[in-house]
Amino acid sequence: MKAFVITANNKNEELFLSTLFNKLGVPSKEMTAEELEDFGLLKMMQEADKSKKVSRSSIMKKLQS
């Protein structure tokens, strides 16, 4: 399954797209700006390099300085 993020520029476009998706029977969900930001942060976290490890002592030294 794939998903698309489409950003409407105004209320008329929102209404048009919503109507179009309903007529086509395509499930859609409206997202707030906050939800879209959360989605972007999640994607960045999933793509982050998780192979590097940091020791507890180096973290504690940074926190103390």
Backbone as CSV, one residue per row, in Angstrom:
resi,resn,N_x,N_y,N_z,CA_x,CA_y,CA_z,C_x,C_y,C_z
1,MET,0.851,-1.175,0.000,0.000,0.000,0.000,0.891,1.231,0.000
2,LYS,0.501,2.236,-0.741,1.210,3.505,-0.780,0.266,4.603,-0.336
3,ALA,0.848,5.688,0.141,0.063,6.843,0.561,0.629,8.085,-0.105
4,PHE,-0.217,9.047,-0.313,0.177,10.317,-0.900,-0.222,11.430,0.052
5,VAL,0.608,12.435,0.143,0.266,13.622,0.915,0.022,14.733,-0.089
6,ILE,-1.178,15.272,-0.070,-1.558,16.335,-0.993,-1.936,17.544,-0.153
7,THR,-1.334,18.674,-0.465,-1.603,19.888,0.291,-2.463,20.822,-0.545
8,ALA,-3.641,21.127,-0.035,-4.529,22.071,-0.709,-4.102,23.489,-0.356
9,ASN,-4.214,24.379,-1.322,-3.804,25.766,-1.105,-4.894,26.644,-0.511
10,ASN,-6.135,26.194,-0.619,-7.235,26.995,-0.080,-8.447,26.093,0.176
11,LYS,-9.498,26.682,0.724,-10.700,25.915,1.081,-11.369,25.306,-0.147
12,ASN,-11.348,26.023,-1.274,-11.966,25.478,-2.495,-11.269,24.200,-2.926
13,GLU,-9.941,24.191,-2.878,-9.197,22.988,-3.243,-9.464,21.864,-2.257
14,GLU,-9.560,22.190,-0.964,-9.881,21.172,0.049,-11.216,20.514,-0.269
15,LEU,-12.215,21.330,-0.559,-13.548,20.814,-0.872,-13.515,19.977,-2.147
16,PHE,-12.825,20.463,-3.182,-12.727,19.732,-4.435,-12.076,18.369,-4.225
17,LEU,-10.938,18.342,-3.545,-10.225,17.081,-3.324,-11.040,16.115,-2.472
18,SER,-11.667,16.635,-1.430,-12.495,15.795,-0.563,-13.631,15.173,-1.367
19,THR,-14.297,15.973,-2.188,-15.398,15.484,-3.021,-14.894,14.457,-4.025
20,LEU,-13.760,14.751,-4.643,-13.184,13.838,-5.630,-12.863,12.480,-5.012
21,PHE,-12.191,12.493,-3.859,-11.830,11.234,-3.210,-13.079,10.456,-2.814
22,ASN,-14.095,11.143,-2.322,-15.350,10.467,-1.960,-15.992,9.818,-3.181
23,LYS,-16.045,10.539,-4.304,-16.657,10.002,-5.523,-15.871,8.819,-6.067
24,LEU,-14.556,8.862,-5.939,-13.723,7.765,-6.422,-13.685,6.583,-5.453
25,GLY,-14.200,6.789,-4.237,-14.169,5.733,-3.227,-12.785,5.533,-2.643
26,VAL,-11.974,6.571,-2.709,-10.608,6.509,-2.178,-10.636,6.974,-0.727
27,PRO,-10.198,6.113,0.199,-10.174,6.551,1.599,-9.181,7.694,1.774
28,SER,-9.569,8.687,2.529,-8.689,9.828,2.769,-8.869,10.304,4.201
29,LYS,-7.849,11.007,4.685,-7.895,11.541,6.044,-7.311,12.936,6.015
30,GLU,-7.997,13.849,6.609,-7.501,15.213,6.722,-6.548,15.280,7.915
31,MET,-5.400,15.912,7.715,-4.400,16.016,8.780,-4.192,17.477,9.144
32,THR,-4.041,17.726,10.436,-3.718,19.075,10.884,-2.230,19.327,10.631
33,ALA,-1.828,20.585,10.744,-0.416,20.931,10.566,0.437,20.209,11.608
34,GLU,-0.077,20.064,12.822,0.660,19.381,13.889,0.835,17.895,13.565
35,GLU,-0.215,17.251,13.053,-0.124,15.839,12.686,0.866,15.637,11.541
36,LEU,0.873,16.553,10.598,1.802,16.472,9.474,3.243,16.629,9.955
37,GLU,3.461,17.533,10.905,4.792,17.715,11.487,5.226,16.463,12.238
38,ASP,4.316,15.873,13.013,4.616,14.632,13.733,4.996,13.516,12.760
39,PHE,4.288,13.448,11.642,4.572,12.435,10.631,5.977,12.629,10.066
40,GLY,6.345,13.881,9.803,7.677,14.176,9.299,8.762,13.805,10.292
41,LEU,8.534,14.100,11.571,9.505,13.737,12.609,9.635,12.225,12.732
42,LEU,8.537,11.511,12.642,8.560,10.048,12.694,9.385,9.485,11.546
43,LYS,9.181,10.031,10.362,9.929,9.569,9.191,11.425,9.817,9.382
44,MET,11.795,10.971,9.909,13.207,11.275,10.163,13.800,10.313,11.190
45,MET,13.036,10.001,12.230,13.520,9.084,13.264,13.720,7.687,12.695
46,GLN,12.834,7.247,11.823,12.958,5.922,11.230,14.157,5.832,10.301
47,GLU,14.513,6.938,9.660,15.631,6.951,8.723,16.971,7.257,9.390
48,ALA,16.952,7.593,10.675,18.178,7.970,11.381,19.149,6.793,11.472
49,ASP,20.424,7.115,11.507,21.473,6.095,11.645,21.476,5.593,13.083
50,LYS,21.097,4.343,13.268,20.999,3.761,14.607,22.175,2.849,14.916
51,SER,23.164,2.847,14.035,24.288,1.927,14.223,25.325,2.460,15.209
52,LYS,25.382,3.777,15.391,26.382,4.348,16.291,25.883,4.289,17.730
53,LYS,26.776,3.889,18.630,26.440,3.809,20.050,27.250,4.841,20.811
54,VAL,26.663,5.417,21.833,27.338,6.391,22.682,27.344,5.842,24.099
55,SER,28.485,5.938,24.736,28.581,5.398,26.097,27.864,6.312,27.085
56,ARG,27.418,5.708,28.161,26.741,6.459,29.219,27.664,7.507,29.802
57,SER,28.940,7.168,29.983,29.878,8.114,30.595,30.072,9.357,29.726
58,SER,30.110,9.191,28.407,30.271,10.378,27.546,29.033,11.260,27.588
59,ILE,27.863,10.662,27.711,26.621,11.453,27.836,26.628,12.224,29.155
60,MET,27.025,11.551,30.238,27.052,12.207,31.546,28.067,13.353,31.563
61,LYS,29.202,13.189,30.910,30.198,14.267,30.855,29.615,15.492,30.132
62,LYS,28.912,15.258,29.041,28.295,16.361,28.297,27.242,17.073,29.144
63,LEU,26.454,16.306,29.893,25.411,16.895,30.715,25.990,17.725,31.865
64,GLN,27.140,17.318,32.376,27.767,18.032,33.491,28.434,19.333,33.049
65,SER,28.820,19.422,31.790,29.512,20.632,31.343,28.576,21.733,30.931
